[in-house]
Amino acid sequence: MQVFLSCVLLVFCLAGCGFSSGVMAVAPDTYAMTEERAPVLGGGREANRLVLAEADRFCRQQGRASAILDLRPDGDPFTPYYPTAFDVTFRCVNEAQAKGDR
């Protein structure tokens, strides 16, 4: 029983080590989101990977491509683990626009 409770406690602790704001519309075809990961879960590098992957997945579900407008680190800059989060602003565009063809 003690092992089970320890496992449950560990799961709850690790579950609180990551955060995603989810995709939020900020203008027509323009979206923003934030991903945060504790250092034990990969920190800023993992947050960066996840935020870009989620932007791409979101646009691909609409049959479009993601065009990153802004990508910046976030989190507490006074910790040795900075950044632990990334904020992205992106648009969903057709494939030709994503490649720069107009």
Stockholm file with secondary structure:
# STOCKHOLM 1.0

chainA/1-102         MQVFLSCVLLVFCLAGCGFSSGVMAVAPDTYAMTEERAPVLGGGREANRLVLAEADRFCRQQGRASAILDLRPDGDPFTPYYPTAFDVTFRCVNEAQAKGDR
#=GR chainA/1-102 SS CHHHHHHHHHHHHHHTTEEECCCEEEETTEEEEEEEECGGGTHHHHHHHHHHHHHHHHHHHTTCEEEEEEEEEESCTTSTTCCCEEEEEEEEECHHHHTTCC
#=GC SS_cons         CHHHHHHHHHHHHHHTTEEECCCEEEETTEEEEEEEECGGGTHHHHHHHHHHHHHHHHHHHTTCEEEEEEEEEESCTTSTTCCCEEEEEEEEECHHHHTTCC
//
